[in-house]
């Protein structure tokens, strides 16, 4: 999975962002579980997923402050 772009995230609705956030959190949980068991093929995916979560939370915060 590649990093999400903030400008693409800003075009999404709040509901779509929440769904993406849930998906990324589930993926992070799975990656962490696999890392503990030594089955992660690409350890950098954990960092990418964490940054995607942070981007989504930032965009959600910006949208909340705009309203």
N, CA and C atoms as a LAMMPS dump frame, in Angstrom:
ITEM: TIMESTEP
0
ITEM: NUMBER OF ATOMS
201
ITEM: BOX BOUNDS ff ff ff
-5.0000000000000000e+02 5.0000000000000000e+02
-5.0000000000000000e+02 5.0000000000000000e+02
-5.0000000000000000e+02 5.0000000000000000e+02
ITEM: ATOMS id mol type element x y z
1 1 1 N 0.836 -1.172 0
2 1 2 C 0 0 0
3 1 3 C 0.882 1.236 0
4 2 1 N 0.457 2.226 -0.737
5 2 2 C 1.238 3.459 -0.819
6 2 3 C 0.608 4.544 0.049
7 3 1 N 1.377 5.572 0.374
8 3 2 C 0.841 6.661 1.2
9 3 3 C -0.274 7.412 0.486
10 4 1 N -1.253 7.808 1.253
11 4 2 C -2.349 8.621 0.726
12 4 3 C -1.878 10.066 0.595
13 5 1 N -2.396 10.764 -0.376
14 5 2 C -2.095 12.182 -0.548
15 5 3 C -3.16 13.005 0.171
16 6 1 N -2.726 14.034 0.869
17 6 2 C -3.65 14.866 1.64
18 6 3 C -4.67 15.548 0.731
19 7 1 N -4.243 15.974 -0.44
20 7 2 C -5.19 16.669 -1.327
21 7 3 C -6.293 15.721 -1.802
22 8 1 N -5.971 14.415 -1.956
23 8 2 C -7.001 13.446 -2.33
24 8 3 C -7.95 13.192 -1.166
25 9 1 N -7.419 13.209 0.035
26 9 2 C -8.249 12.979 1.211
27 9 3 C -9.2 14.144 1.455
28 10 1 N -8.772 15.354 1.141
29 10 2 C -9.604 16.534 1.372
30 10 3 C -10.846 16.53 0.488
31 11 1 N -10.801 15.791 -0.613
32 11 2 C -11.942 15.734 -1.526
33 11 3 C -13.023 14.771 -1.042
34 12 1 N -12.695 13.903 -0.087
35 12 2 C -13.638 12.905 0.404
36 12 3 C -14.57 13.509 1.455
37 13 1 N -15.731 12.868 1.613
38 13 2 C -16.665 13.311 2.644
39 13 3 C -16.2 12.785 3.999
40 14 1 N -16.826 13.284 5.039
41 14 2 C -16.447 12.884 6.388
42 14 3 C -16.722 11.391 6.614
43 15 1 N -17.82 10.894 6.085
44 15 2 C -18.156 9.474 6.244
45 15 3 C -17.137 8.584 5.532
46 16 1 N -16.723 8.998 4.349
47 16 2 C -15.717 8.222 3.609
48 16 3 C -14.383 8.214 4.357
49 17 1 N -14.041 9.335 4.958
50 17 2 C -12.799 9.415 5.73
51 17 3 C -12.841 8.496 6.947
52 18 1 N -13.988 8.447 7.605
53 18 2 C -14.124 7.584 8.777
54 18 3 C -13.985 6.12 8.364
55 19 1 N -14.558 5.752 7.221
56 19 2 C -14.42 4.376 6.74
57 19 3 C -12.967 4.042 6.416
58 20 1 N -12.273 4.971 5.762
59 20 2 C -10.855 4.754 5.463
60 20 3 C -10.046 4.637 6.747
61 21 1 N -10.372 5.447 7.734
62 21 2 C -9.676 5.412 9.011
63 21 3 C -9.849 4.052 9.678
64 22 1 N -11.056 3.528 9.673
65 22 2 C -11.297 2.205 10.245
66 22 3 C -10.492 1.135 9.512
67 23 1 N -10.455 1.24 8.194
68 23 2 C -9.723 0.256 7.394
69 23 3 C -8.228 0.288 7.725
70 24 1 N -7.677 1.494 7.829
71 24 2 C -6.25 1.617 8.132
72 24 3 C -5.936 1.148 9.557
73 25 1 N -6.827 1.408 10.495
74 25 2 C -6.598 0.953 11.876
75 25 3 C -6.624 -0.574 11.959
76 26 1 N -7.542 -1.194 11.215
77 26 2 C -7.577 -2.657 11.172
78 26 3 C -6.303 -3.212 10.54
79 27 1 N -5.857 -2.563 9.478
80 27 2 C -4.631 -3.003 8.815
81 27 3 C -3.419 -2.857 9.742
82 28 1 N -3.357 -1.752 10.493
83 28 2 C -2.258 -1.54 11.427
84 28 3 C -2.261 -2.618 12.51
85 29 1 N -3.432 -2.953 12.995
86 29 2 C -3.541 -4.006 14.002
87 29 3 C -3.004 -5.328 13.44
88 30 1 N -3.385 -5.648 12.228
89 30 2 C -2.926 -6.893 11.593
90 30 3 C -1.415 -6.871 11.382
91 31 1 N -0.884 -5.742 10.929
92 31 2 C 0.556 -5.628 10.693
93 31 3 C 1.335 -5.773 11.995
94 32 1 N 0.84 -5.156 13.054
95 32 2 C 1.526 -5.274 14.347
96 32 3 C 1.499 -6.708 14.859
97 33 1 N 0.369 -7.371 14.678
98 33 2 C 0.243 -8.768 15.092
99 33 3 C 1.229 -9.633 14.31
100 34 1 N 1.278 -9.438 13.003
101 34 2 C 2.21 -10.198 12.164
102 34 3 C 3.66 -9.889 12.52
103 35 1 N 3.946 -8.641 12.871
104 35 2 C 5.318 -8.266 13.229
105 35 3 C 5.753 -8.982 14.504
106 36 1 N 4.845 -9.106 15.453
107 36 2 C 5.167 -9.817 16.694
108 36 3 C 5.484 -11.286 16.417
109 37 1 N 4.812 -11.845 15.435
110 37 2 C 5.018 -13.247 15.098
111 37 3 C 6.103 -13.445 14.044
112 38 1 N 6.722 -12.367 13.607
113 38 2 C 7.824 -12.448 12.648
114 38 3 C 7.397 -12.772 11.235
115 39 1 N 6.189 -12.39 10.853
116 39 2 C 5.696 -12.715 9.517
117 39 3 C 5.503 -11.494 8.624
118 40 1 N 6.112 -10.384 8.926
119 40 2 C 5.934 -9.179 8.111
120 40 3 C 6.957 -9.191 6.988
121 41 1 N 6.459 -9.095 5.765
122 41 2 C 7.356 -9.067 4.608
123 41 3 C 7.943 -7.676 4.404
124 42 1 N 7.133 -6.664 4.64
125 42 2 C 7.568 -5.284 4.443
126 42 3 C 7.335 -4.505 5.739
127 43 1 N 8.335 -4.419 6.602
128 43 2 C 8.148 -3.717 7.87
129 43 3 C 7.835 -2.231 7.714
130 44 1 N 8.218 -1.633 6.596
131 44 2 C 7.941 -0.213 6.387
132 44 3 C 6.447 0.07 6.227
133 45 1 N 5.647 -0.96 5.973
134 45 2 C 4.207 -0.773 5.833
135 45 3 C 3.581 -0.274 7.126
136 46 1 N 4.157 -0.626 8.265
137 46 2 C 3.627 -0.16 9.547
138 46 3 C 3.724 1.363 9.613
139 47 1 N 4.865 1.913 9.251
140 47 2 C 5.048 3.364 9.26
141 47 3 C 4.161 4.066 8.262
142 48 1 N 4.012 3.491 7.082
143 48 2 C 3.152 4.091 6.058
144 48 3 C 1.71 4.12 6.535
145 49 1 N 1.275 3.039 7.144
146 49 2 C -0.098 2.969 7.639
147 49 3 C -0.318 3.976 8.765
148 50 1 N 0.653 4.126 9.656
149 50 2 C 0.529 5.101 10.738
150 50 3 C 0.447 6.523 10.183
151 51 1 N 1.236 6.815 9.165
152 51 2 C 1.186 8.149 8.559
153 51 3 C -0.146 8.385 7.847
154 52 1 N -0.699 7.342 7.21
155 52 2 C -2.011 7.477 6.576
156 52 3 C -3.085 7.787 7.614
157 53 1 N -3.021 7.118 8.763
158 53 2 C -3.973 7.375 9.837
159 53 3 C -3.837 8.825 10.308
160 54 1 N -2.615 9.284 10.478
161 54 2 C -2.383 10.666 10.924
162 54 3 C -2.908 11.663 9.902
163 55 1 N -2.717 11.395 8.628
164 55 2 C -3.226 12.306 7.592
165 55 3 C -4.74 12.388 7.637
166 56 1 N -5.388 11.237 7.783
167 56 2 C -6.849 11.226 7.824
168 56 3 C -7.351 11.988 9.052
169 57 1 N -6.722 11.766 10.197
170 57 2 C -7.129 12.483 11.405
171 57 3 C -6.927 13.985 11.252
172 58 1 N -5.863 14.387 10.574
173 58 2 C -5.612 15.808 10.336
174 58 3 C -6.695 16.41 9.454
175 59 1 N -7.043 15.718 8.383
176 59 2 C -8.081 16.228 7.48
177 59 3 C -9.432 16.279 8.194
178 60 1 N -9.73 15.26 9.005
179 60 2 C -10.987 15.284 9.764
180 60 3 C -11.009 16.469 10.736
181 61 1 N -9.884 16.761 11.363
182 61 2 C -9.799 17.913 12.254
183 61 3 C -9.98 19.227 11.53
184 62 1 N -9.402 19.327 10.353
185 62 2 C -9.557 20.547 9.549
186 62 3 C -11.009 20.747 9.158
187 63 1 N -11.676 19.656 8.782
188 63 2 C -13.082 19.764 8.392
189 63 3 C -13.945 20.141 9.593
190 64 1 N -13.619 19.616 10.764
191 64 2 C -14.392 19.942 11.961
192 64 3 C -14.212 21.417 12.337
193 65 1 N -12.992 21.934 12.2
194 65 2 C -12.727 23.339 12.519
195 65 3 C -13.35 24.278 11.502
196 66 1 N -13.497 23.83 10.273
197 66 2 C -14.102 24.672 9.23
198 66 3 C -15.592 24.872 9.482
199 67 1 N -16.207 23.903 10.127
200 67 2 C -17.656 24.013 10.396
201 67 3 C -17.839 24.724 11.675
